[in-house]
Amino acid sequence: MNKPRIWIGAAVVVLVALVAVVLAGAVVPGGTPQAAAADPVLLTVVGNGQTKTFTLAELQALPAYSGYSGIINSAGTVTPPIAVKGVKLTDLMDLVGGIPDLQSTDVTASDGYGMTFLYDEVVNGNIVMYNATTKEEEPAKAPTSLVLLYEENGAPIPPYDPVADAGDGPLRLAVCQPTNENQVAAGHLFVKWVDRVSLRSAVVPWTVQMYGLKNKHGKRQTYTLDRETYDSCATPGCHGSSWVNAASAKTWTGVPLFLCIGKVDGGKGHGGYGAYNEALALKGYRIKLTSATGTYVIIGSRTIRNQEKIVLANKLMGSELTTTYYPLRLVGPRIGSGKFIGRIVKIQMLPK
């Protein structure tokens, strides 16, 4: 009479054992439990011949930085400072031997967008800050740091959702201060979807002065194009473009000249490159590009109008330009190689 109970009891024991195996990991041929999937690697850090990878849990186990961060974009829209948490860029680089004097740091996103930060910006926190209320540039009221964030307002940063077209995480680079000083930093310094940080050779800061046409009052638009603004725009996900020189089979990459002219041609304002006064270009004006040596070339507005292959290049075959052309060189079809001018420091719009 007890045999059925013994059989049922044995079955229960076997069932419990099977459940335990399933919970521990899936059974694979041969009866060996398969370990549960490991946390995904979110970040790769490279420098000084070393490479380290990190999951979110491993990043959260590092010394944490808590502070505040806010943004002002190029259209003047302000996102006030919010509470943030993450790991300082300097702490990450220390794990691969630190940042040698004058070397720069690349921060790259999963979509290919990236920014290069100077030694002084990363190590010394020398970053321009703006008053969140007046939008005017002012000295930093608290130490500034570049921080790889994994939390904003006490919550994880959501990854990108293509349906909602939203989400800047799970990792995002930001300019931060330990206290809320009602200050913000330029939006192009903030890199979302970060998946790689790496050392690179020193990058020398540069600026190109741009001047529009004089109006009837003798005034004209001016703009200072700097390396950081240009680099953020030159990525493939933004306004980056390329041209292959058929004669040399070499590829030049950068930003189309006509989009840069949009900064001083009186066109509608915008949140980045893109505004361009096409009607004025059709009417006609000249563009003078001057190099650091004082040499210059002049081309017509109709020649470059909407020409994505006529580029202010900052790279050749994927590498920074040498001192012969650095920081920018004009290249492309239709303009003639005699006007391929480098070391550009000034761009002016002139009447036709």
C-alpha positions as CSV (number, residue, x, y, z in Angstrom):
1,M,0.0,0.0,0.0
2,N,3.0,2.4,0.5
3,K,4.5,1.9,-2.9
4,P,2.5,4.6,-4.7
5,R,3.6,7.2,-2.0
6,I,7.2,6.1,-2.4
7,W,7.0,6.6,-6.2
8,I,5.3,10.0,-5.8
9,G,7.9,11.0,-3.3
10,A,10.7,10.0,-5.7
11,A,9.1,11.9,-8.5
12,V,8.9,15.0,-6.3
13,V,12.6,14.7,-5.5
14,V,13.5,14.4,-9.2
15,L,11.3,17.4,-10.1
16,V,12.9,19.5,-7.4
17,A,16.3,18.6,-8.6
18,L,15.4,19.5,-12.2
19,V,14.1,22.9,-11.1
20,A,17.3,23.5,-9.2
21,V,19.3,22.7,-12.4
22,V,17.1,25.1,-14.5
23,L,17.5,27.9,-11.9
24,A,21.3,27.4,-11.8
25,G,21.5,27.4,-15.6
26,A,20.2,25.7,-18.7
27,V,21.2,22.0,-19.2
28,V,23.5,21.5,-22.2
29,P,24.4,18.2,-23.9
30,G,26.4,16.1,-21.5
31,G,24.4,17.3,-18.6
32,T,26.7,20.3,-17.7
33,P,24.7,23.3,-16.5
34,Q,25.3,26.4,-18.6
35,A,26.2,29.5,-16.6
36,A,23.8,32.4,-16.7
37,A,24.6,35.1,-19.3
38,A,27.2,37.6,-18.0
39,D,26.4,41.3,-17.8
40,P,27.1,43.0,-21.1
41,V,30.2,45.1,-21.6
42,L,29.2,48.8,-21.9
43,L,32.6,50.5,-22.0
44,T,36.1,49.9,-23.4
45,V,38.9,52.1,-22.1
46,V,42.2,52.2,-24.0
47,G,45.5,53.9,-23.2
48,N,49.2,53.3,-22.7
49,G,49.1,49.9,-24.4
50,Q,46.3,48.7,-22.0
51,T,42.7,47.9,-22.7
52,K,40.0,47.4,-20.0
53,T,36.3,46.7,-20.4
54,F,33.5,47.4,-17.9
55,T,30.0,46.3,-17.3
56,L,27.6,48.7,-15.6
57,A,28.1,46.9,-12.3
58,E,31.8,47.3,-12.6
59,L,31.5,51.0,-13.3
60,Q,29.2,51.5,-10.4
61,A,31.8,49.8,-8.2
62,L,34.4,52.5,-9.0
63,P,34.7,55.7,-6.9
64,A,31.6,57.6,-7.7
65,Y,31.2,61.3,-8.5
66,S,28.0,63.0,-7.5
67,G,27.2,66.5,-8.6
68,Y,25.2,68.6,-11.0
69,S,25.2,69.1,-14.8
70,G,23.3,71.4,-17.2
71,I,23.4,72.3,-20.9
72,I,23.2,75.3,-23.2
73,N,22.9,74.4,-26.9
74,S,24.0,76.6,-29.8
75,A,20.5,77.9,-30.2
76,G,20.7,79.3,-26.7
77,T,18.2,76.8,-25.2
78,V,19.1,76.0,-21.6
79,T,18.6,72.7,-19.7
80,P,19.2,73.7,-16.1
81,P,21.5,71.7,-13.8
82,I,20.2,68.4,-12.5
83,A,21.6,65.9,-10.0
84,V,23.9,63.3,-11.7
85,K,26.2,60.4,-10.7
86,G,29.0,58.6,-12.5
87,V,32.8,58.2,-12.8
88,K,35.2,61.0,-13.5
89,L,37.1,60.6,-16.8
90,T,40.4,61.0,-15.0
91,D,39.6,58.1,-12.7
92,L,38.8,55.9,-15.7
93,M,42.0,56.8,-17.5
94,D,44.0,56.2,-14.3
95,L,43.0,52.5,-14.7
96,V,45.0,52.3,-17.9
97,G,48.0,54.3,-16.8
98,G,46.7,57.8,-16.7
99,I,47.0,60.7,-19.2
100,P,50.6,61.6,-20.1
101,D,51.3,65.4,-20.3
102,L,49.6,67.1,-23.3
103,Q,47.9,63.9,-24.6
104,S,44.2,64.2,-25.5
105,T,41.3,61.9,-24.9
106,D,38.7,60.6,-27.4
107,V,35.2,59.9,-26.1
108,T,33.2,57.9,-28.7
109,A,29.6,56.8,-28.9
110,S,28.1,53.6,-30.3
111,D,26.8,55.5,-33.4
112,G,30.3,56.8,-34.3
113,Y,29.8,60.3,-32.9
114,G,32.7,61.5,-30.7
115,M,34.6,64.3,-29.2
116,T,38.3,64.9,-28.5
117,F,39.1,66.6,-25.2
118,L,42.4,68.4,-24.5
119,Y,44.6,67.5,-21.6
120,D,43.7,70.8,-19.9
121,E,40.0,70.1,-20.2
122,V,40.2,66.5,-18.8
123,V,42.8,66.9,-16.1
124,N,42.4,70.5,-15.0
125,G,38.7,70.9,-15.8
126,N,39.4,74.1,-17.8
127,I,36.0,74.3,-19.5
128,V,34.0,77.4,-20.4
129,M,30.8,77.8,-18.3
130,Y,27.7,79.9,-18.8
131,N,25.2,81.4,-16.4
132,A,22.0,79.4,-16.8
133,T,19.8,82.5,-16.4
134,T,21.6,85.2,-18.3
135,K,23.3,82.7,-20.8
136,E,26.5,84.8,-20.5
137,E,29.9,83.2,-20.2
138,E,31.4,83.5,-16.8
139,P,34.1,82.0,-14.6
140,A,33.3,78.6,-13.1
141,K,32.0,79.0,-9.6
142,A,32.9,75.4,-8.6
143,P,35.4,72.9,-10.0
144,T,34.4,71.4,-13.3
145,S,34.9,67.8,-14.3
146,L,34.2,65.6,-17.3
147,V,32.2,62.7,-15.9
148,L,30.8,59.5,-17.5
149,L,27.3,59.4,-16.1
150,Y,25.2,56.4,-15.4
151,E,22.5,58.2,-13.3
152,E,20.5,61.4,-13.7
153,N,18.1,62.6,-11.0
154,G,18.7,59.4,-9.1
155,A,17.6,57.0,-11.9
156,P,19.5,55.0,-14.5
157,I,19.9,56.8,-17.9
158,P,17.6,54.9,-20.3
159,P,19.2,53.5,-23.5
160,Y,18.0,54.6,-26.9
161,D,14.5,53.6,-27.8
162,P,14.0,53.8,-31.6
163,V,10.2,53.9,-31.3
164,A,10.1,56.8,-28.9
165,D,13.3,58.3,-30.4
166,A,14.6,59.0,-26.9
167,G,17.1,57.8,-24.4
168,D,20.7,59.0,-24.0
169,G,22.2,56.1,-22.0
170,P,23.1,53.9,-20.5
171,L,26.4,56.0,-20.4
172,R,26.6,59.7,-21.1
173,L,29.5,62.1,-20.9
174,A,28.8,65.4,-19.2
175,V,30.4,68.5,-17.8
176,C,29.7,68.5,-14.0
177,Q,30.2,70.6,-10.9
178,P,30.0,69.2,-7.3
179,T,27.4,71.8,-6.3
180,N,24.6,73.5,-8.1
181,E,25.9,76.9,-9.1
182,N,23.3,77.6,-11.8
183,Q,25.9,77.2,-14.5
184,V,25.8,75.2,-17.7
185,A,28.2,74.1,-20.4
186,A,28.1,73.9,-24.2
187,G,25.9,71.1,-25.5
188,H,28.5,69.8,-28.0
189,L,30.6,68.6,-25.1
190,F,28.0,66.2,-24.0
191,V,28.3,62.8,-25.7
192,K,25.4,60.3,-25.3
193,W,25.6,56.5,-25.9
194,V,29.3,56.4,-24.9
195,D,31.0,53.0,-25.4
196,R,34.7,53.8,-25.8
197,V,37.3,56.1,-24.2
198,S,40.8,56.2,-25.5
199,L,44.1,58.2,-25.4
200,R,45.4,59.9,-28.5
201,S,48.3,62.2,-29.3
202,A,48.1,65.8,-28.3
203,V,45.6,68.0,-30.2
204,V,46.4,71.7,-30.5
205,P,43.4,74.0,-30.0
206,W,42.5,76.3,-32.9
207,T,40.0,78.9,-34.1
208,V,38.9,80.2,-37.5
209,Q,37.4,83.7,-37.6
210,M,34.4,84.0,-39.9
211,Y,32.9,87.3,-41.2
212,G,29.6,87.8,-43.1
213,L,28.7,90.6,-45.5
214,K,28.3,94.1,-44.3
215,N,24.8,95.4,-44.0
216,K,23.6,98.9,-44.8
217,H,24.8,100.1,-41.4
218,G,28.3,98.8,-42.0
219,K,27.9,95.9,-39.5
220,R,28.3,92.2,-40.3
221,Q,27.8,88.8,-38.6
222,T,30.9,87.3,-37.0
223,Y,31.6,83.9,-35.7
224,T,34.5,82.1,-34.1
225,L,34.7,78.5,-35.2
226,D,36.6,76.4,-32.7
227,R,38.0,72.9,-32.7
228,E,35.4,71.4,-30.4
229,T,32.4,72.8,-32.2
230,Y,33.9,71.7,-35.5
231,D,34.7,68.2,-34.3
232,S,31.2,67.7,-33.0
233,C,29.8,68.7,-36.4
234,A,32.3,66.7,-38.5
235,T,31.1,63.3,-37.3
236,P,29.1,61.1,-39.7
237,G,26.0,61.3,-37.5
238,C,25.9,65.0,-37.7
239,H,27.1,67.0,-40.8
240,G,30.3,65.1,-41.6
241,S,31.1,64.6,-45.3
242,S,34.0,63.2,-47.4
243,W,35.6,63.6,-50.8
244,V,37.9,61.2,-52.5
245,N,40.6,62.7,-54.7
246,A,40.5,60.5,-57.8
247,A,44.1,61.5,-58.7
248,S,45.5,60.3,-55.4
249,A,42.8,57.9,-54.2
250,K,42.9,59.6,-50.8
251,T,39.9,60.5,-48.8
252,W,39.4,63.9,-47.1
253,T,36.8,64.3,-44.4
254,G,35.3,67.3,-42.6
255,V,32.3,69.6,-42.9
256,P,31.0,71.1,-46.2
257,L,32.0,74.7,-46.6
258,F,28.5,75.9,-47.5
259,L,27.2,74.7,-44.1
260,C,30.0,76.6,-42.3
261,I,29.1,79.7,-44.2
262,G,25.6,79.3,-42.8
263,K,26.9,80.7,-39.5
264,V,27.5,84.2,-41.0
265,D,25.2,84.5,-44.1
266,G,22.2,86.0,-42.3
267,G,20.2,82.8,-42.6
268,K,17.7,81.6,-40.0
269,G,19.2,80.6,-36.7
270,H,19.5,77.0,-35.7
271,G,20.7,74.5,-33.1
272,G,23.9,73.7,-35.0
273,Y,25.2,73.8,-38.5
274,G,22.5,73.5,-41.2
275,A,21.0,77.0,-41.6
276,Y,22.1,78.3,-45.0
277,N,20.9,81.3,-46.9
278,E,20.5,79.7,-50.3
279,A,18.8,82.7,-51.9
280,L,21.8,84.9,-51.1
281,A,24.1,82.3,-52.5
282,L,22.1,82.3,-55.8
283,K,22.2,86.0,-55.9
284,G,26.0,85.8,-55.6
285,Y,28.9,86.7,-53.3
286,R,32.5,85.7,-53.0
287,I,34.2,83.8,-50.2
288,K,37.8,84.5,-49.2
289,L,39.7,81.9,-47.3
290,T,43.0,83.0,-45.7
291,S,45.8,80.8,-44.4
292,A,48.1,81.3,-41.4
293,T,50.8,82.4,-43.9
294,G,48.7,85.2,-45.3
295,T,48.0,83.5,-48.7
296,Y,44.4,83.3,-49.7
297,V,41.9,82.0,-52.3
298,I,38.6,83.4,-53.5
299,I,35.7,81.3,-54.8
300,G,32.1,82.1,-55.7
301,S,29.0,81.3,-53.7
302,R,27.3,79.6,-56.6
303,T,30.3,77.2,-56.9
304,I,29.9,75.8,-53.4
305,R,26.1,76.1,-53.1
306,N,24.7,72.9,-51.6
307,Q,27.9,71.1,-52.6
308,E,28.6,68.4,-49.8
309,K,31.8,67.3,-51.4
310,I,33.5,70.7,-51.2
311,V,34.8,70.3,-47.7
312,L,36.7,72.1,-45.0
313,A,38.6,69.0,-44.2
314,N,40.2,68.2,-40.8
315,K,41.3,64.7,-41.6
316,L,43.1,62.8,-44.4
317,M,42.6,59.1,-44.6
318,G,41.1,59.1,-41.2
319,S,44.0,60.9,-39.4
320,E,44.4,64.5,-38.2
321,L,46.0,66.8,-40.7
322,T,49.8,67.4,-40.5
323,T,51.2,70.8,-39.7
324,T,51.3,71.5,-43.5
325,Y,47.5,71.8,-43.6
326,Y,46.4,71.8,-39.9
327,P,43.7,72.7,-38.8
328,L,41.6,72.8,-41.9
329,R,42.1,72.5,-45.7
330,L,39.7,73.3,-48.4
331,V,39.3,70.5,-50.9
332,G,36.7,69.1,-53.3
333,P,35.5,69.0,-56.9
334,R,34.7,72.0,-59.2
335,I,37.1,74.4,-57.4
336,G,40.4,73.4,-58.9
337,S,43.4,72.0,-57.0
338,G,45.0,75.4,-57.1
339,K,42.5,76.6,-54.6
340,F,43.1,73.7,-52.1
341,I,44.3,76.0,-49.4
342,G,45.3,74.7,-45.9
343,R,46.1,76.1,-42.5
344,I,42.9,78.2,-42.8
345,V,42.5,80.9,-40.1
346,K,40.0,83.3,-41.6
347,I,36.9,83.0,-43.8
348,Q,35.2,86.2,-45.2
349,M,32.1,86.8,-47.3
350,L,32.8,89.5,-49.9
351,P,30.4,91.3,-52.3
352,K,30.4,89.9,-55.8
